[in-house]
Amino acid sequence: MIQPTSTGQLRDIDLPLKYKRNGRIPLRPSPSPASSNSIPLPASPKEASEKRLSRPFHLFRRHSENGSRFLMAGLVYTSCESQLVKTVCAILVKGRWDNILRPKMGSFVSSSVINQALLKFSPHGFSISWSFFKWVESIPHYKHSLQCSWTMICVLTKHRHFKTAQHLLEKLALKDFLWSPTVLNAVLSGYDDPDVNSHVLSWLVILYANFKMTPEAIQVFEHMRVCGFKPHLHACTVLLNVLVKERLTDTMWKIYKKMIKVGVLPNIHVYNVLIHACCKSGDVEKAEGLLSEMEFKGIFPDLFTYNTLISLYCKKGMHYEALCVQDRMERGGVCPDIVTYNSFIYSYCREGRMREALGLFKEIKGTTPNQVTYTTLIDGYCRVNDLDEALHLRDVMEAKGLYAGGGYLQCNSTEVM
């Protein structure tokens, strides 16, 4: 065979006789098994001595009577890989998977070939792709590339095997720096389905948020927004809620505004998170504005909404407004629970209004006083130096099987004196 060199001169390539006869050039693996996640196979002494390079053209060592030299073979790698993918797919369909492990085949099967094989079978269901993925994973010393794993997650998601996909994504998310824009760009380019990618990225936001990896969750959210992927509503809710819990209120409002800009419409759960943020920061005016906004949109407050507002008013000492909310919730068919009563009792006890607190305690209906109810009242009686009533309530509480633990009587010596 004749091959032009970089200088334009023609040189023949010294190939084994059997390849010269039929005009074929033998395939050579591009990267080494360790670097490319090729299926590891025992190499012969001759194969081990050959240096494998990951370039568009392969270099083969020439042995002749005149000496040894390296020449570039005129074989485009992509065309060879495409043919190899077809061969692997045919083997998988025929069920003779062990043929892939043979030296003439296995040493050339890189992670790129495996990834393309997974993609080939994706339109025909997940079964063959998933079985092949797990089979390859069982081969000793082999580790799937990040792209192969991402492709498998997307295939599972496309065919609605969500739990399996989420489990695989969770293992991937904690060790492969998936929050990095560079990494995300690389894996996203390998699977061209925006809906599926949005689904998986939304899971990624939830995973990082639940693992308290808030900066990483924000980075994935921002990458979705910049690249035109629409986050799922649940992912936005989880992220906003984590930011509120970590008291990152300013960041929470920024994320909320960006969420609205990309077309994610808030529901009752998002509004509850926002009102809870107002409660944390003591912003009564903004909380009332959010309540009016959600009602204007036809989103009706639920028990959590009302309890959050009552808690906010009680902390501000705005008893009349809190009672108005309670009346409003009851007229709306929402019954108060023990959290509702505890907010009012706490407000009265903090101000030393034990008569109102005890009266409300006796009026509790439709629910049962809990540990918080009793310890709040006990603390209130300690504040007004009524230890007899505080000890009596402690006995009642313990008789009901409720125990507060050490230090729940929030008294000090000067108050008792």
C-alpha positions as CSV (number, residue, x, y, z in Angstrom):
1,M,0.0,0.0,0.0
2,I,1.1,3.6,-0.6
3,Q,0.5,6.5,1.7
4,P,1.5,10.2,1.2
5,T,3.6,11.7,3.9
6,S,3.6,15.2,5.3
7,T,6.3,16.2,2.7
8,G,4.2,14.9,-0.2
9,Q,6.4,11.9,-0.9
10,L,4.9,8.5,-1.1
11,R,6.0,5.7,1.1
12,D,4.8,2.1,1.4
13,I,3.6,0.8,4.7
14,D,5.1,-2.3,5.8
15,L,2.2,-4.5,6.8
16,P,1.9,-8.3,7.6
17,L,1.6,-10.4,4.4
18,K,-2.0,-11.4,5.1
19,Y,-3.1,-7.8,5.1
20,K,-1.2,-6.9,2.0
21,R,-3.0,-9.7,0.1
22,N,-6.5,-8.5,0.9
23,G,-5.7,-4.8,1.0
24,R,-7.0,-4.3,4.6
25,I,-5.2,-2.3,7.3
26,P,-5.5,-3.9,10.7
27,L,-7.2,-1.8,13.4
28,R,-5.1,-0.6,16.3
29,P,-6.6,0.8,19.5
30,S,-6.3,4.5,19.9
31,P,-5.9,5.2,23.6
32,S,-4.5,2.8,26.2
33,P,-7.0,0.8,28.2
34,A,-6.2,2.7,31.4
35,S,-6.8,6.1,29.8
36,S,-9.8,5.4,27.6
37,N,-11.6,2.8,29.7
38,S,-11.1,0.2,27.0
39,I,-12.1,-3.3,28.0
40,P,-8.9,-4.7,29.6
41,L,-7.5,-7.8,28.0
42,P,-4.1,-9.6,28.4
43,A,-1.8,-8.2,25.8
44,S,0.7,-10.3,23.9
45,P,4.4,-9.4,24.0
46,K,4.2,-7.9,20.5
47,E,1.0,-5.9,21.4
48,A,2.5,-4.7,24.6
49,S,5.6,-3.4,22.8
50,E,3.5,-1.2,20.4
51,K,2.8,2.3,21.5
52,R,-0.9,3.3,21.0
53,L,-1.7,6.9,20.4
54,S,-5.0,8.7,20.4
55,R,-4.7,10.7,17.2
56,P,-6.8,10.9,14.1
57,F,-4.3,8.7,12.3
58,H,-2.5,5.7,13.9
59,L,1.2,5.3,13.8
60,F,2.5,1.8,13.1
61,R,6.0,0.6,13.6
62,R,7.8,-0.5,10.5
63,H,10.2,-3.4,10.6
64,S,12.2,-4.0,7.4
65,E,15.6,-5.1,6.3
66,N,16.7,-1.5,6.2
67,G,15.7,-0.8,9.8
68,S,12.7,0.5,11.8
69,R,10.8,3.7,11.4
70,F,7.4,5.2,12.2
71,L,4.9,6.1,9.5
72,M,1.3,7.5,9.7
73,A,-1.3,5.1,8.4
74,G,-4.0,6.7,6.3
75,L,-7.0,5.4,8.2
76,V,-9.5,7.9,9.7
77,Y,-10.3,6.9,13.3
78,T,-13.9,8.0,13.2
79,S,-14.8,5.7,10.3
80,C,-13.1,2.8,12.1
81,E,-14.9,3.5,15.3
82,S,-18.2,3.7,13.4
83,Q,-17.6,0.3,11.9
84,L,-16.6,-1.1,15.3
85,V,-19.9,0.2,16.9
86,K,-21.9,-1.6,14.2
87,T,-19.9,-4.8,14.9
88,V,-20.5,-4.5,18.7
89,C,-24.3,-3.8,18.1
90,A,-24.5,-6.9,15.9
91,I,-22.8,-9.0,18.6
92,L,-25.2,-7.7,21.2
93,V,-28.3,-8.5,19.1
94,K,-27.0,-12.0,18.4
95,G,-26.4,-12.5,22.2
96,R,-22.7,-13.6,21.8
97,W,-21.4,-11.0,24.1
98,D,-18.3,-12.9,25.1
99,N,-17.0,-12.3,21.6
100,I,-16.4,-8.7,22.6
101,L,-13.8,-10.0,25.1
102,R,-11.7,-11.7,22.5
103,P,-8.3,-10.0,21.9
104,K,-9.0,-9.1,18.3
105,M,-12.1,-7.2,19.4
106,G,-11.9,-6.2,23.1
107,S,-8.6,-4.3,22.8
108,F,-10.3,-1.9,20.4
109,V,-13.6,-1.4,22.3
110,S,-13.2,2.0,24.1
111,S,-15.6,3.9,26.3
112,S,-16.5,5.9,23.2
113,V,-17.6,2.8,21.4
114,I,-19.6,1.6,24.4
115,N,-21.3,5.0,24.6
116,Q,-22.3,4.9,21.0
117,A,-23.6,1.4,21.3
118,L,-25.8,2.6,24.3
119,L,-27.2,5.4,22.1
120,K,-27.9,3.0,19.2
121,F,-30.2,0.9,21.3
122,S,-31.9,3.8,23.1
123,P,-34.8,4.2,20.6
124,H,-35.6,0.5,21.0
125,G,-36.1,0.5,24.7
126,F,-33.7,0.5,27.7
127,S,-33.4,-3.3,28.2
128,I,-30.4,-4.1,26.0
129,S,-28.6,-0.8,26.8
130,W,-29.0,-1.4,30.6
131,S,-28.0,-5.0,30.4
132,F,-24.9,-4.2,28.3
133,F,-24.0,-1.3,30.7
134,K,-24.1,-3.6,33.7
135,W,-22.3,-6.4,31.9
136,V,-19.4,-4.2,30.9
137,E,-19.3,-2.8,34.4
138,S,-18.8,-6.3,35.8
139,I,-15.5,-6.7,33.8
140,P,-12.6,-6.6,36.2
141,H,-10.6,-3.3,36.2
142,Y,-13.1,-1.6,34.0
143,K,-14.7,1.7,35.0
144,H,-17.4,3.4,32.9
145,S,-16.5,6.9,31.7
146,L,-18.6,9.9,32.8
147,Q,-20.1,10.2,29.4
148,C,-21.2,6.5,29.3
149,S,-22.8,6.9,32.7
150,W,-24.6,10.1,31.8
151,T,-25.9,8.5,28.6
152,M,-27.2,5.5,30.5
153,I,-29.0,7.8,33.0
154,C,-30.6,9.6,30.1
155,V,-31.7,6.4,28.4
156,L,-33.3,5.2,31.7
157,T,-35.0,8.6,32.1
158,K,-36.3,8.6,28.6
159,H,-38.0,5.3,29.2
160,R,-39.3,6.4,32.6
161,H,-37.2,4.2,34.8
162,F,-36.7,7.1,37.2
163,K,-35.6,5.3,40.4
164,T,-32.8,3.4,38.7
165,A,-31.7,6.6,36.9
166,Q,-31.8,8.6,40.1
167,H,-29.7,6.0,41.9
168,L,-27.1,6.0,39.2
169,L,-27.0,9.8,39.1
170,E,-26.6,10.0,42.9
171,K,-23.5,7.8,42.7
172,L,-22.2,9.9,39.9
173,A,-23.0,13.4,41.4
174,L,-20.9,12.9,44.5
175,K,-17.6,12.0,42.8
176,D,-17.4,13.4,39.3
177,F,-17.7,17.2,39.7
178,L,-20.9,17.3,37.8
179,W,-21.6,20.9,38.9
180,S,-18.7,22.2,36.8
181,P,-19.9,24.0,33.6
182,T,-17.1,22.4,31.6
183,V,-18.1,18.9,32.7
184,L,-21.8,19.6,32.1
185,N,-21.2,21.0,28.7
186,A,-19.2,17.8,27.8
187,V,-21.8,15.3,29.0
188,L,-24.8,17.3,27.6
189,S,-23.3,17.4,24.2
190,G,-23.3,13.6,24.1
191,Y,-27.1,13.2,24.5
192,D,-29.3,15.3,22.2
193,D,-32.6,15.4,24.0
194,P,-33.4,18.7,25.8
195,D,-36.4,17.4,27.7
196,V,-34.4,14.4,29.1
197,N,-31.4,16.6,29.9
198,S,-33.7,19.1,31.7
199,H,-35.1,16.2,33.7
200,V,-31.7,14.9,34.8
201,L,-30.3,18.3,35.5
202,S,-33.3,19.1,37.7
203,W,-32.6,15.9,39.7
204,L,-29.0,17.1,40.0
205,V,-30.2,20.4,41.6
206,I,-32.3,18.4,44.0
207,L,-29.5,16.0,44.9
208,Y,-27.0,18.8,45.7
209,A,-29.6,20.8,47.6
210,N,-30.5,17.8,49.7
211,F,-26.9,17.0,50.4
212,K,-26.4,20.6,51.7
213,M,-24.2,21.3,48.7
214,T,-26.0,24.6,48.1
215,P,-23.3,26.3,45.9
216,E,-23.2,23.3,43.6
217,A,-27.0,23.2,43.3
218,I,-27.0,26.9,42.4
219,Q,-24.3,26.4,39.8
220,V,-26.3,23.6,38.1
221,F,-29.4,25.8,38.2
222,E,-27.5,28.7,36.6
223,H,-26.0,26.4,33.9
224,M,-29.5,25.2,33.0
225,R,-30.7,28.8,32.8
226,V,-27.8,30.0,30.6
227,C,-28.1,26.9,28.3
228,G,-31.8,27.2,27.8
229,F,-32.9,24.2,29.9
230,K,-36.0,24.8,31.9
231,P,-35.7,23.6,35.5
232,H,-38.6,21.5,36.9
233,L,-40.8,23.2,39.4
234,H,-40.0,20.7,42.2
235,A,-36.2,21.4,41.7
236,C,-36.8,25.1,42.1
237,T,-39.0,24.6,45.2
238,V,-36.3,22.4,46.9
239,L,-33.5,24.9,46.1
240,L,-35.6,27.9,47.4
241,N,-36.4,26.0,50.5
242,V,-32.8,25.1,51.3
243,L,-31.8,28.7,50.8
244,V,-34.4,29.8,53.3
245,K,-33.3,27.2,55.8
246,E,-29.7,28.4,55.5
247,R,-31.0,32.0,55.9
248,L,-29.6,33.0,52.4
249,T,-32.7,35.1,51.8
250,D,-31.2,37.5,49.3
251,T,-29.9,34.6,47.2
252,M,-33.3,33.0,47.5
253,W,-35.1,36.1,46.0
254,K,-32.6,36.3,43.2
255,I,-33.1,32.6,42.3
256,Y,-36.9,33.1,42.4
257,K,-36.8,36.0,40.0
258,K,-34.6,34.0,37.6
259,M,-37.0,31.1,37.9
260,I,-39.9,33.3,36.8
261,K,-37.9,34.6,33.9
262,V,-37.2,31.2,32.4
263,G,-41.0,30.4,32.6
264,V,-41.3,28.4,35.8
265,L,-44.6,29.4,37.4
266,P,-44.9,29.2,41.2
267,N,-47.5,27.0,42.9
268,I,-48.7,26.8,46.5
269,H,-45.5,25.2,47.6
270,V,-43.3,27.9,46.2
271,Y,-45.5,30.6,47.7
272,N,-45.3,28.8,51.1
273,V,-41.5,28.9,50.9
274,L,-41.5,32.6,50.0
275,I,-43.9,33.5,52.9
276,H,-41.7,31.4,55.2
277,A,-38.7,33.5,54.1
278,C,-40.7,36.6,55.0
279,C,-41.4,35.1,58.4
280,K,-37.7,34.4,58.9
281,S,-36.9,38.0,58.1
282,G,-39.9,39.5,59.8
283,D,-41.2,41.2,56.6
284,V,-44.9,41.4,57.2
285,E,-45.6,43.7,54.3
286,K,-44.0,41.4,51.7
287,A,-45.8,38.4,53.2
288,E,-49.2,40.1,52.9
289,G,-48.3,41.0,49.3
290,L,-47.5,37.4,48.4
291,L,-50.8,36.3,50.0
292,S,-52.8,38.7,47.8
293,E,-50.8,37.7,44.7
294,M,-51.4,34.0,45.1
295,E,-55.1,34.6,45.7
296,F,-55.3,36.8,42.7
297,K,-53.8,33.9,40.6
298,G,-56.4,31.5,42.0
299,I,-53.9,29.7,44.3
300,F,-55.7,29.1,47.6
301,P,-53.7,29.2,50.9
302,D,-53.4,25.9,52.8
303,L,-52.7,25.1,56.4
304,F,-49.0,25.8,56.1
305,T,-49.7,29.2,54.6
306,Y,-52.0,30.3,57.4
307,N,-49.8,28.9,60.1
308,T,-46.7,30.7,58.7
309,L,-48.7,34.0,58.6
310,I,-50.1,33.5,62.2
311,S,-46.5,32.8,63.4
312,L,-45.2,35.9,61.8
313,Y,-48.0,38.1,63.3
314,C,-47.5,36.5,66.7
315,K,-43.8,37.1,66.8
316,K,-44.5,40.7,65.9
317,G,-47.1,41.0,68.7
318,M,-49.8,41.6,66.2
319,H,-52.5,39.6,67.9
320,Y,-55.5,41.1,66.1
321,E,-54.0,40.4,62.7
322,A,-53.2,36.9,63.8
323,L,-56.8,36.3,65.0
324,C,-58.1,37.7,61.7
325,V,-56.0,35.1,59.8
326,Q,-57.3,32.3,62.1
327,D,-60.9,33.5,61.4
328,R,-60.1,33.6,57.7
329,M,-58.7,30.1,57.6
330,E,-61.7,28.7,59.4
331,R,-64.1,30.4,57.1
332,G,-62.1,28.9,54.2
333,G,-62.7,25.4,55.5
334,V,-59.1,25.0,56.9
335,C,-59.1,23.8,60.5
336,P,-56.4,25.0,62.8
337,D,-53.9,22.4,64.1
338,I,-51.7,22.3,67.2
339,V,-49.1,24.4,65.4
340,T,-51.7,27.2,65.1
341,Y,-52.6,27.1,68.8
342,N,-48.9,26.9,69.8
343,S,-48.2,30.1,68.0
344,F,-50.9,32.0,69.9
345,I,-49.9,30.4,73.2
346,Y,-46.2,31.3,72.6
347,S,-47.2,34.9,71.9
348,Y,-49.2,35.3,75.1
349,C,-46.6,33.5,77.2
350,R,-43.8,35.8,75.9
351,E,-45.8,38.8,77.0
352,G,-46.7,37.3,80.4
353,R,-50.4,37.1,79.5
354,M,-50.9,33.7,81.1
355,R,-54.6,34.0,81.6
356,E,-55.1,34.3,77.8
357,A,-52.6,31.5,77.2
358,L,-54.3,29.1,79.7
359,G,-57.7,30.1,78.3
360,L,-56.7,29.2,74.8
361,F,-55.0,26.0,76.0
362,K,-58.4,24.9,77.5
363,E,-60.2,25.8,74.2
364,I,-58.0,23.5,72.1
365,K,-60.3,21.3,70.0
366,G,-59.8,19.0,67.0
367,T,-56.2,18.4,68.0
368,T,-54.1,17.3,71.0
369,P,-51.6,19.4,72.9
370,N,-48.0,18.2,72.3
371,Q,-44.6,18.6,74.0
372,V,-44.2,22.1,72.6
373,T,-47.5,23.2,74.0
374,Y,-46.7,22.2,77.5
375,T,-43.1,23.4,77.6
376,T,-44.3,26.8,76.2
377,L,-46.8,27.2,79.0
378,I,-44.3,26.0,81.6
379,D,-41.8,28.6,80.4
380,G,-44.5,31.2,80.6
381,Y,-45.3,30.5,84.2
382,C,-41.6,30.5,85.0
383,R,-41.4,34.0,83.5
384,V,-44.1,35.3,85.9
385,N,-42.6,33.3,88.8
386,D,-45.5,31.0,89.2
387,L,-43.6,27.8,89.9
388,D,-46.5,25.9,91.4
389,E,-48.5,26.1,88.2
390,A,-45.3,25.3,86.2
391,L,-44.6,22.1,88.2
392,H,-48.3,21.1,88.0
393,L,-48.1,21.4,84.2
394,R,-44.9,19.4,84.2
395,D,-46.6,16.6,86.1
396,V,-49.6,16.6,83.7
397,M,-47.3,16.5,80.7
398,E,-45.3,13.6,82.1
399,A,-48.5,11.7,83.0
400,K,-49.5,11.9,79.3
401,G,-46.1,10.4,78.3
402,L,-44.5,13.6,77.2
403,Y,-41.0,14.5,78.4
404,A,-39.1,17.7,77.7
405,G,-35.6,16.8,78.7
406,G,-33.2,18.8,80.9
407,G,-33.4,22.6,80.9
408,Y,-36.9,23.1,79.6
409,L,-37.8,25.4,82.5
410,Q,-36.5,28.6,81.2
411,C,-36.2,30.3,84.6
412,N,-33.3,32.2,86.1
413,S,-32.6,33.1,89.8
414,T,-33.6,36.8,89.5
415,E,-37.0,36.0,88.0
416,V,-37.8,33.5,90.7
417,M,-36.6,35.8,93.4
